[in-house]
């Protein structure tokens, strides 16, 4: 949905959309968590090498921070800050 369309909705509809999206996100994260082991095992059985333990800080330094900086330059930090607050 475009921001203009969302902004044109009554406040009650906006709240319903946001509340539903938040509930769906919680459900989806739990579903992923529940299925992670099965998915990893199926990938391994298919011959894929799966790295389960890695240096998250090093990964973020190499990937996350440059991508975040590029996004922030184009779109600002409001959305990024909201996403990071949900972690």
Backbone as CSV, one residue per row, in Angstrom:
resi,resn,N_x,N_y,N_z,CA_x,CA_y,CA_z,C_x,C_y,C_z
1,UNK,0.853,-1.158,0.000,0.000,0.000,0.000,0.901,1.224,0.000
2,UNK,0.549,2.203,-0.799,1.330,3.434,-0.826,1.080,4.238,0.448
3,UNK,2.033,5.065,0.788,1.887,5.915,1.970,0.698,6.849,1.800
4,UNK,0.495,7.372,0.591,-0.635,8.277,0.356,-1.959,7.569,0.615
5,UNK,-2.075,6.331,0.161,-3.302,5.552,0.376,-3.496,5.278,1.867
6,UNK,-2.414,4.872,2.537,-2.476,4.602,3.971,-2.892,5.866,4.726
7,UNK,-2.253,6.982,4.417,-2.551,8.248,5.098,-3.986,8.708,4.876
8,UNK,-4.584,8.279,3.760,-5.959,8.682,3.453,-6.995,7.855,4.222
9,UNK,-6.569,6.766,4.827,-7.495,5.912,5.569,-7.851,6.545,6.914
10,UNK,-9.035,6.224,7.424,-9.386,6.673,8.774,-8.398,6.094,9.794
11,UNK,-8.204,6.809,10.893,-7.245,6.385,11.920,-7.519,4.971,12.421
12,UNK,-8.780,4.603,12.559,-9.122,3.256,13.041,-8.645,2.183,12.061
13,UNK,-8.733,2.459,10.772,-8.258,1.502,9.765,-6.739,1.414,9.795
14,UNK,-6.085,2.559,9.940,-4.629,2.569,10.029,-4.169,1.730,11.222
15,UNK,-4.837,1.909,12.349,-4.490,1.151,13.551,-4.706,-0.341,13.323
16,UNK,-5.808,-0.700,12.685,-6.091,-2.115,12.415,-5.007,-2.722,11.525
17,UNK,-4.553,-1.991,10.539,-3.510,-2.482,9.633,-2.203,-2.667,10.388
18,UNK,-1.813,-1.668,11.167,-0.553,-1.746,11.913,-0.609,-2.866,12.948
19,UNK,-1.709,-2.955,13.683,-1.845,-4.012,14.693,-1.794,-5.395,14.049
20,UNK,-2.467,-5.546,12.924,-2.471,-6.835,12.225,-1.084,-7.181,11.701
21,UNK,-0.384,-6.193,11.179,0.975,-6.429,10.673,1.907,-6.850,11.800
22,UNK,1.756,-6.228,12.950,2.597,-6.599,14.094,2.299,-8.029,14.554
23,UNK,1.029,-8.389,14.610,0.664,-9.766,14.997,1.193,-10.765,13.965
24,UNK,1.081,-10.415,12.700,1.579,-11.302,11.642,3.094,-11.460,11.730
25,UNK,3.798,-10.392,12.071,5.253,-10.462,12.199,5.650,-11.400,13.334
26,UNK,4.964,-11.296,14.472,5.251,-12.178,15.607,4.992,-13.628,15.213
27,UNK,3.871,-13.880,14.556,3.529,-15.238,14.113,4.584,-15.762,13.133
28,UNK,4.969,-14.932,12.181,5.931,-15.353,11.158,7.289,-15.654,11.782
29,UNK,7.733,-14.827,12.719,9.015,-15.081,13.392,8.969,-16.399,14.160
30,UNK,7.858,-16.666,14.839,7.725,-17.921,15.582,7.700,-19.110,14.624
31,UNK,6.997,-18.972,13.525,6.950,-20.030,12.518,8.353,-20.325,11.991
32,UNK,9.109,-19.279,11.671,10.485,-19.469,11.205,11.329,-20.167,12.262
33,UNK,11.183,-19.736,13.509,11.948,-20.337,14.596,11.615,-21.820,14.735
34,UNK,10.330,-22.158,14.644,9.889,-23.550,14.773,10.390,-24.424,13.626
35,UNK,10.490,-23.852,12.443,10.846,-24.630,11.252,12.334,-24.585,10.919
36,UNK,13.092,-23.745,11.610,14.498,-23.535,11.260,15.298,-24.832,11.220
37,UNK,15.176,-25.651,12.243,15.930,-26.903,12.289,15.613,-27.819,11.126
38,UNK,14.348,-27.950,10.814,13.924,-28.804,9.698,14.453,-28.272,8.372
39,UNK,14.382,-26.972,8.200,14.865,-26.363,6.960,16.368,-26.554,6.814
40,UNK,17.109,-26.326,7.892,18.566,-26.485,7.839,18.926,-27.927,7.502
41,UNK,18.261,-28.870,8.128,18.544,-30.276,7.845,18.238,-30.636,6.396
42,UNK,17.151,-30.111,5.851,16.826,-30.421,4.454,17.849,-29.803,3.504
43,UNK,18.362,-28.632,3.842,19.401,-28.012,3.020,20.683,-28.840,3.059
44,UNK,21.037,-29.320,4.245,22.230,-30.157,4.376,22.076,-31.454,3.591
45,UNK,20.896,-32.071,3.691,20.645,-33.319,2.959,20.719,-33.108,1.452
46,UNK,20.404,-31.893,1.011,20.465,-31.578,-0.415,21.889,-31.246,-0.862
47,UNK,22.843,-31.268,0.095,24.243,-31.052,-0.255,24.759,-29.643,0.003
48,UNK,23.960,-28.805,0.591,24.383,-27.436,0.840,25.203,-27.363,2.126
49,UNK,26.230,-26.530,2.101,26.992,-26.254,3.309,26.280,-25.133,4.050
50,UNK,25.939,-25.373,5.302,25.211,-24.399,6.105,26.120,-23.934,7.251
51,UNK,26.364,-22.648,7.308,27.157,-22.073,8.393,26.191,-21.581,9.452
52,UNK,26.158,-22.279,10.566,25.197,-21.944,11.619,25.768,-20.991,12.661
53,UNK,27.057,-21.069,12.893,27.695,-20.198,13.876,28.674,-19.284,13.149
54,UNK,28.463,-17.999,13.271,29.334,-17.047,12.603,29.480,-15.808,13.465
55,UNK,30.466,-15.006,13.148,30.735,-13.780,13.894,29.772,-12.698,13.420
56,UNK,28.681,-12.537,14.157,27.636,-11.595,13.767,28.160,-10.155,13.689
57,UNK,28.995,-9.777,14.624,29.531,-8.411,14.636,30.355,-8.140,13.379
58,UNK,31.168,-9.096,12.978,31.971,-8.924,11.760,31.066,-8.846,10.532
59,UNK,30.046,-9.675,10.500,29.095,-9.671,9.388,28.399,-8.315,9.298
60,UNK,27.932,-7.811,10.437,27.258,-6.513,10.437,28.186,-5.399,9.977
61,UNK,29.449,-5.467,10.403,30.408,-4.439,10.006,30.604,-4.436,8.494
62,UNK,30.681,-5.613,7.918,30.938,-5.722,6.477,29.686,-5.451,5.649
63,UNK,28.536,-5.944,6.088,27.323,-5.880,5.277,26.311,-4.860,5.791
64,UNK,25.905,-5.003,7.026,24.790,-4.223,7.544,25.055,-2.723,7.541
65,UNK,26.174,-2.324,8.122,26.428,-0.895,8.258,26.506,-0.165,6.918
66,UNK,27.218,-0.682,5.908,27.231,0.009,4.609,25.848,0.065,3.943
67,UNK,25.092,-1.015,4.052,23.748,-1.032,3.459,22.852,-0.045,4.197
68,UNK,22.944,-0.027,5.523,22.153,0.909,6.317,22.491,2.346,5.949
69,UNK,23.775,2.653,5.828,24.208,4.012,5.492,23.679,4.438,4.118
70,UNK,23.721,3.527,3.157,23.224,3.824,1.813,21.720,4.087,1.837
71,UNK,20.979,3.240,2.566,19.530,3.417,2.675,19.206,4.745,3.361
72,UNK,19.909,5.025,4.453,19.654,6.250,5.219,19.910,7.492,4.366
73,UNK,20.919,7.421,3.539,21.235,8.555,2.664,20.097,8.823,1.682
74,UNK,19.503,7.771,1.173,18.420,7.917,0.189,17.071,8.227,0.819
75,UNK,16.771,7.568,1.953,15.410,7.611,2.494,15.292,8.167,3.913
76,UNK,16.393,8.452,4.547,16.347,8.921,5.923,16.408,7.756,6.892
77,UNK,16.340,8.073,8.184,16.519,7.034,9.194,15.250,6.657,9.955
78,UNK,14.140,7.297,9.657,12.910,7.017,10.406,12.517,5.537,10.339
79,UNK,12.463,4.988,9.136,12.056,3.584,8.968,13.085,2.664,9.600
80,UNK,14.358,2.959,9.392,15.414,2.129,9.978,15.324,2.105,11.492
81,UNK,15.112,3.256,12.083,15.006,3.341,13.538,13.807,2.545,14.043
82,UNK,12.704,2.597,13.325,11.508,1.842,13.720,11.774,0.333,13.631
83,UNK,12.456,-0.089,12.580,12.783,-1.509,12.422,13.714,-1.964,13.541
84,UNK,14.736,-1.168,13.809,15.700,-1.537,14.834,15.063,-1.554,16.225
85,UNK,14.066,-0.741,16.438,13.371,-0.730,17.729,12.573,-2.021,17.946
86,UNK,12.225,-2.702,16.868,11.437,-3.938,16.959,12.309,-5.168,17.195
87,UNK,13.607,-5.028,17.087,14.508,-6.195,17.249,14.456,-6.716,18.653
